[in-house]
Amino acid sequence: MGRNLAAHLEQRHDCEVEIVGRENIAQALPAATRSDVIFHLAGVNRPQNAEEFESGNVSLTRELCELLLQAGRSPRIIFSSSIQASLANPYGESKAQAEAVLRQYAAASGAAVRIYRLGNIFGKWCRPHYNSVTATFCYNIAHDLPIQVNDPARQLELSYVDDVVKAFTLEIEQTGDSNSPLRSIPTYRIQLGDLAGRIQAFHDMRTTLALPDFADSFNRALYATYLSHVPDDCRLNQLAIRADSRGSLAEFLKQPHLGQVFVSRTNPGITRGNHYHHTKTEKFFVVQGTGLIRMRGVSDREIAEYLVSGHEYKVIDIPPGFTHSITNVGPDEMVTLFWSSEVFDPDHPDTYFLPVDVQTEAREVTAEKA
């Protein structure tokens, strides 16, 4: 959480940022009292012994407040507490005590203190095999390691680190005093089995090419988290190539609600297509070379032609009920990006052969009769 917040703050031009960590806390903590805003994210949650809860969560907070009082300073303090502060366990009790220290400081100094009782945080840079099941699942699945799901129906309440950081950084511009608990951070409720299944589906995308539904903001956040754990040698994926004398073709992405994207390489003089669809629609985008796209209504004889080049960034819409083709009319290989409104279903392809050229169609009918 601290690393993500620091990365956002360091991109701002309206503030100077000083990072206080374990390695420099003794020297930097007194200097931090000069700040106008202090983000207090430090704490202990998995110590070697329970006494460290007192020193890492309560005493550190008390030391900070005492230094501020001695300096006569009243900066805004944003404190990352925990939802466990309301529970009777050593960690939760230490967080509750730290909250009390901050409230006492606010009352004595008039400073604005914001207390965020956070739950399970997920996002990039989260350490696996520590205190985040999401990070552990992402890491293990990305590295083809087993995961353990004891209770698939167990409910989790998660917050995305970028949502937390957004709420924190908005505090810089806020005015007035408010010591209320958790403030305006979205949470996602999900069952443990569902969480594991979604992450596994992200991993399987290397072969299925199936995009998740990114209209779901949780999927966007979870996929970003998963991808941050993918090892270097697994980020480059080889697509399955279908090749013949015409050239080659490879499927790229699929999504039931968005359709399918695929790419082709076509040799000079070669024509692809000569078919139509009843419901399926397509877009053709030549990114290299020169192509001639031809189409006509299945009951018409007039042919529409469109000359397209990789230099022009032109996209052609293919409506239903129009037989269509694309021919490489240039001297070099033609590369085309195709989008289809449906993921291809071999049992229901909605694809019917019909030459665009009426003369060709007539010759084929005559030959068939002969």
C-alpha positions as CSV (number, residue, x, y, z in Angstrom):
1,M,0.0,0.0,0.0
2,G,2.8,2.4,0.9
3,R,4.7,1.6,-2.4
4,N,1.5,2.4,-4.4
5,L,0.8,5.6,-2.6
6,A,4.4,6.8,-2.9
7,A,4.3,6.1,-6.7
8,H,1.2,8.3,-7.1
9,L,2.5,11.1,-4.8
10,E,5.8,11.2,-6.6
11,Q,4.1,12.0,-9.8
12,R,2.5,15.1,-8.4
13,H,4.0,18.6,-8.9
14,D,2.3,20.3,-6.0
15,C,4.1,18.5,-3.2
16,E,7.4,17.2,-1.9
17,V,7.4,13.6,-0.7
18,E,9.5,12.1,2.0
19,I,9.4,8.4,2.5
20,V,9.9,7.0,6.0
21,G,10.6,3.3,6.2
22,R,12.1,0.8,8.5
23,E,15.6,1.6,7.3
24,N,15.5,5.3,8.0
25,I,12.7,5.8,10.6
26,A,15.0,6.9,13.4
27,Q,16.5,9.8,11.3
28,A,13.4,10.6,9.2
29,L,10.6,10.6,11.7
30,P,11.6,13.9,13.4
31,A,12.0,15.5,10.0
32,A,8.6,14.3,9.0
33,T,7.0,16.6,11.6
34,R,7.6,19.5,9.1
35,S,5.0,17.9,6.7
36,D,1.6,19.4,6.1
37,V,0.1,15.9,5.5
38,I,1.3,12.7,7.0
39,F,0.2,9.3,5.7
40,H,0.7,6.9,8.6
41,L,0.7,3.4,7.1
42,A,3.4,1.8,9.2
43,G,2.5,-1.1,11.5
44,V,3.0,-4.7,12.6
45,N,0.6,-7.5,11.8
46,R,2.6,-10.7,11.9
47,P,5.3,-10.2,14.6
48,Q,7.5,-12.9,16.1
49,N,5.9,-12.2,19.5
50,A,2.8,-10.3,20.6
51,E,4.8,-7.5,22.4
52,E,5.7,-6.2,18.9
53,F,2.1,-5.1,18.4
54,E,2.6,-2.6,21.2
55,S,5.9,-1.2,19.9
56,G,5.1,-1.3,16.2
57,N,1.5,-0.1,16.3
58,V,0.9,1.9,19.5
59,S,4.3,3.2,20.6
60,L,5.3,4.3,17.1
61,T,2.0,6.3,16.8
62,R,2.5,7.8,20.2
63,E,6.1,8.8,19.4
64,L,4.9,10.6,16.2
65,C,2.2,12.5,18.0
66,E,4.6,13.5,20.8
67,L,7.1,14.8,18.3
68,L,4.3,16.8,16.6
69,L,3.1,18.3,19.9
70,Q,6.7,19.3,20.8
71,A,7.1,21.0,17.5
72,G,3.8,22.7,17.8
73,R,2.6,21.2,14.5
74,S,-0.8,20.1,13.5
75,P,-0.6,18.4,10.1
76,R,-3.4,16.4,8.6
77,I,-2.8,12.7,9.5
78,I,-4.3,9.8,7.4
79,F,-4.0,6.6,9.3
80,S,-4.4,3.1,7.9
81,S,-6.1,1.2,10.7
82,S,-7.9,-2.2,10.3
83,I,-11.4,-3.6,10.5
84,Q,-9.9,-5.8,13.2
85,A,-9.7,-2.8,15.5
86,S,-13.2,-3.7,16.7
87,L,-12.2,-7.3,17.4
88,A,-10.7,-8.8,20.6
89,N,-7.3,-9.9,19.3
90,P,-3.8,-8.6,20.0
91,Y,-3.5,-7.0,16.5
92,G,-6.9,-5.5,16.5
93,E,-6.5,-4.1,20.0
94,S,-3.2,-2.5,19.1
95,K,-4.8,-0.8,16.2
96,A,-7.7,0.4,18.3
97,Q,-5.1,1.8,20.8
98,A,-3.3,3.6,18.0
99,E,-6.6,5.1,16.9
100,A,-7.1,6.4,20.5
101,V,-3.7,8.0,20.6
102,L,-4.4,9.8,17.3
103,R,-7.8,11.0,18.6
104,Q,-6.2,12.4,21.7
105,Y,-3.6,14.2,19.6
106,A,-6.3,15.6,17.4
107,A,-8.1,16.9,20.5
108,A,-5.0,18.4,21.9
109,S,-3.7,20.0,18.7
110,G,-6.7,20.7,16.6
111,A,-5.3,18.6,13.8
112,A,-7.5,16.8,11.3
113,V,-7.1,13.0,11.7
114,R,-8.5,10.6,9.2
115,I,-8.8,7.0,10.3
116,Y,-9.4,4.3,7.7
117,R,-10.3,0.9,8.9
118,L,-9.2,-1.2,6.0
119,G,-9.9,-4.8,5.2
120,N,-8.2,-7.1,2.8
121,I,-6.3,-5.1,0.2
122,F,-5.3,-6.5,-3.2
123,G,-3.4,-5.0,-6.1
124,K,0.1,-4.9,-7.7
125,W,3.2,-5.2,-5.5
126,C,1.3,-7.1,-2.8
127,R,3.5,-9.8,-1.2
128,P,2.3,-13.4,-1.7
129,H,2.3,-16.0,1.1
130,Y,2.0,-13.3,3.7
131,N,-1.4,-11.8,4.6
132,S,-3.2,-11.6,1.2
133,V,-4.9,-14.7,-0.2
134,T,-5.4,-12.8,-3.5
135,A,-1.7,-12.2,-3.9
136,T,-1.0,-15.8,-3.0
137,F,-3.5,-17.2,-5.5
138,C,-2.2,-14.8,-8.2
139,Y,1.4,-15.8,-7.6
140,N,0.9,-19.5,-7.4
141,I,-1.4,-19.8,-10.4
142,A,0.8,-17.5,-12.5
143,H,3.8,-19.8,-11.6
144,D,1.8,-23.1,-12.1
145,L,1.9,-23.9,-8.4
146,P,-1.0,-25.5,-6.5
147,I,-3.4,-23.4,-4.4
148,Q,-5.5,-24.6,-1.5
149,V,-9.2,-23.7,-1.2
150,N,-10.6,-25.2,2.1
151,D,-13.9,-23.5,2.0
152,P,-15.0,-22.3,-1.6
153,A,-18.1,-20.6,-0.1
154,R,-16.2,-18.5,2.3
155,Q,-17.0,-14.8,1.7
156,L,-14.2,-12.3,1.3
157,E,-14.5,-8.5,1.4
158,L,-11.7,-6.9,-0.7
159,S,-10.6,-3.4,-1.5
160,Y,-8.4,-2.5,-4.5
161,V,-5.2,-0.7,-3.7
162,D,-5.8,2.0,-6.3
163,D,-9.2,2.8,-4.7
164,V,-7.4,3.1,-1.4
165,V,-4.7,5.4,-2.9
166,K,-7.4,7.5,-4.6
167,A,-9.2,8.1,-1.3
168,F,-5.9,8.8,0.5
169,T,-4.7,11.4,-2.1
170,L,-8.0,13.2,-2.1
171,E,-7.4,13.8,1.6
172,I,-4.6,16.3,0.6
173,E,-7.2,18.7,-0.7
174,Q,-9.8,18.2,2.1
175,T,-10.4,20.7,4.8
176,G,-12.0,20.4,8.2
177,D,-11.8,17.8,10.9
178,S,-13.3,14.3,10.8
179,N,-12.2,11.4,12.8
180,S,-14.7,8.9,11.4
181,P,-13.7,5.3,10.5
182,L,-13.5,3.9,7.0
183,R,-14.3,6.6,4.4
184,S,-15.6,6.0,0.9
185,I,-13.5,3.1,-0.2
186,P,-15.3,0.6,-2.5
187,T,-15.3,-3.0,-1.4
188,Y,-15.9,-6.2,-3.4
189,R,-17.6,-9.2,-1.9
190,I,-16.6,-12.5,-3.5
191,Q,-16.5,-16.2,-2.5
192,L,-13.1,-17.8,-2.2
193,G,-13.8,-20.4,-4.8
194,D,-15.0,-17.7,-7.3
195,L,-11.8,-15.7,-6.6
196,A,-9.7,-18.8,-7.4
197,G,-11.7,-19.6,-10.5
198,R,-11.4,-16.1,-12.0
199,I,-7.7,-16.0,-11.5
200,Q,-7.3,-19.5,-13.0
201,A,-9.4,-18.2,-16.0
202,F,-6.9,-15.3,-16.4
203,H,-4.1,-17.9,-16.5
204,D,-5.9,-20.0,-19.1
205,M,-6.2,-17.0,-21.4
206,R,-2.8,-18.0,-22.9
207,T,-4.6,-20.8,-24.6
208,T,-8.3,-20.0,-24.5
209,L,-7.8,-16.3,-25.6
210,A,-11.0,-15.6,-23.7
211,L,-11.1,-12.1,-22.2
212,P,-12.9,-11.6,-18.9
213,D,-15.8,-9.2,-18.7
214,F,-14.1,-6.0,-18.1
215,A,-17.4,-4.2,-17.6
216,D,-17.0,-5.6,-14.1
217,S,-14.6,-3.3,-12.3
218,F,-13.5,-6.1,-10.0
219,N,-12.4,-8.2,-13.0
220,R,-10.3,-5.2,-14.3
221,A,-8.7,-4.8,-10.9
222,L,-8.1,-8.5,-10.3
223,Y,-6.7,-9.1,-13.8
224,A,-4.2,-6.2,-13.3
225,T,-3.2,-7.8,-10.0
226,Y,-2.8,-11.3,-11.5
227,L,-0.7,-9.9,-14.4
228,S,1.7,-8.2,-12.0
229,H,2.6,-11.6,-10.6
230,V,3.2,-13.3,-14.0
231,P,6.9,-14.2,-14.3
232,D,9.0,-12.6,-17.0
233,D,9.3,-15.7,-19.2
234,C,5.5,-16.2,-19.3
235,R,4.5,-12.8,-20.6
236,L,5.2,-13.7,-24.2
237,N,2.7,-16.1,-25.6
238,Q,2.7,-17.9,-28.9
239,L,-0.6,-17.8,-30.8
240,A,-1.8,-20.9,-32.7
241,I,-1.1,-20.3,-36.4
242,R,-3.2,-21.8,-39.2
243,A,-1.2,-21.6,-42.5
244,D,-1.8,-22.7,-46.1
245,S,-0.9,-21.5,-49.6
246,R,-2.9,-18.3,-49.1
247,G,-0.9,-17.2,-46.0
248,S,-1.6,-17.6,-42.3
249,L,-4.2,-16.7,-39.7
250,A,-4.2,-16.6,-35.9
251,E,-7.0,-15.9,-33.4
252,F,-6.0,-13.2,-30.9
253,L,-8.8,-12.4,-28.4
254,K,-12.3,-13.7,-27.7
255,Q,-15.1,-12.4,-25.4
256,P,-18.7,-13.5,-25.6
257,H,-20.0,-9.9,-25.2
258,L,-17.4,-8.3,-27.5
259,G,-16.8,-10.9,-30.2
260,Q,-13.5,-12.0,-31.5
261,V,-10.3,-10.5,-32.9
262,F,-7.9,-12.3,-35.3
263,V,-5.1,-11.4,-37.7
264,S,-4.1,-12.8,-41.1
265,R,-1.2,-12.6,-43.4
266,T,-2.2,-12.9,-47.1
267,N,0.1,-13.5,-50.0
268,P,0.0,-11.3,-53.1
269,G,-2.9,-12.0,-55.5
270,I,-4.8,-14.1,-52.9
271,T,-8.5,-13.6,-52.1
272,R,-10.1,-14.4,-48.8
273,G,-13.8,-14.6,-48.1
274,N,-16.5,-14.9,-50.7
275,H,-19.1,-15.7,-48.1
276,Y,-21.8,-13.9,-46.1
277,H,-23.4,-14.0,-42.7
278,H,-27.0,-13.6,-41.5
279,T,-26.4,-12.0,-38.1
280,K,-22.6,-11.9,-37.6
281,T,-20.9,-8.6,-38.5
282,E,-17.3,-7.8,-39.0
283,K,-14.7,-5.1,-39.4
284,F,-11.6,-5.3,-41.6
285,F,-8.5,-3.2,-40.9
286,V,-5.5,-3.6,-43.2
287,V,-2.4,-2.7,-41.3
288,Q,0.2,-3.6,-43.9
289,G,0.1,-3.8,-47.7
290,T,-2.8,-3.0,-50.0
291,G,-6.2,-4.7,-50.2
292,L,-9.3,-4.6,-52.3
293,I,-12.5,-5.2,-50.3
294,R,-15.5,-6.1,-52.4
295,M,-19.1,-6.8,-51.3
296,R,-22.6,-7.0,-52.6
297,G,-26.0,-7.8,-51.2
298,V,-26.8,-11.5,-51.7
299,S,-29.8,-10.6,-53.9
300,D,-28.1,-7.8,-55.7
301,R,-25.7,-7.7,-58.7
302,E,-24.0,-4.4,-58.0
303,I,-20.6,-4.7,-56.3
304,A,-19.1,-2.1,-54.0
305,E,-15.3,-1.9,-53.9
306,Y,-13.0,-0.3,-51.3
307,L,-9.2,0.0,-51.8
308,V,-7.5,0.1,-48.5
309,S,-3.8,0.5,-47.5
310,G,-1.9,-0.1,-44.3
311,H,-0.8,3.6,-44.5
312,E,-4.4,4.9,-44.2
313,Y,-5.8,3.4,-41.1
314,K,-9.2,2.8,-42.6
315,V,-11.7,0.3,-41.2
316,I,-14.5,-1.3,-43.3
317,D,-17.7,-2.5,-41.8
318,I,-19.1,-5.7,-43.2
319,P,-22.9,-5.8,-42.8
320,P,-25.0,-9.0,-42.6
321,G,-26.5,-10.3,-45.8
322,F,-23.6,-9.0,-47.9
323,T,-21.2,-11.5,-49.4
324,H,-17.7,-10.1,-49.2
325,S,-14.0,-10.7,-50.0
326,I,-10.6,-9.2,-49.5
327,T,-7.8,-9.5,-52.1
328,N,-4.2,-8.6,-51.7
329,V,-3.6,-6.4,-54.7
330,G,-0.2,-5.2,-53.7
331,P,3.3,-6.6,-54.4
332,D,4.0,-7.6,-50.8
333,E,2.3,-9.6,-48.0
334,M,-0.9,-8.0,-46.6
335,V,-1.6,-8.0,-42.9
336,T,-5.2,-7.6,-41.8
337,L,-6.8,-7.3,-38.4
338,F,-10.4,-8.7,-38.3
339,W,-13.1,-8.2,-35.7
340,S,-16.2,-10.4,-35.6
341,S,-19.2,-9.6,-33.5
342,E,-19.4,-13.3,-32.5
343,V,-16.9,-15.8,-31.2
344,F,-16.7,-18.5,-33.9
345,D,-18.8,-21.5,-33.2
346,P,-18.0,-24.4,-35.5
347,D,-21.5,-25.9,-34.8
348,H,-23.2,-22.7,-35.8
349,P,-20.7,-20.7,-37.9
350,D,-23.3,-18.4,-39.6
351,T,-21.0,-18.4,-42.7
352,Y,-22.3,-19.2,-46.2
353,F,-20.2,-19.5,-49.3
354,L,-21.2,-17.1,-52.1
355,P,-18.8,-15.5,-54.6
356,V,-18.9,-11.7,-54.7
357,D,-18.3,-11.7,-58.5
358,V,-21.7,-12.5,-60.1
359,Q,-19.8,-13.7,-63.3
360,T,-17.9,-16.2,-61.2
361,E,-21.1,-17.4,-59.6
362,A,-22.7,-17.8,-63.0
363,R,-19.8,-19.8,-64.3
364,E,-19.9,-22.1,-61.2
365,V,-23.6,-22.7,-61.6
366,T,-23.1,-23.5,-65.4
367,A,-20.3,-25.9,-64.6
368,E,-22.4,-27.6,-61.9
369,K,-25.2,-28.2,-64.4
370,A,-22.8,-29.5,-67.0
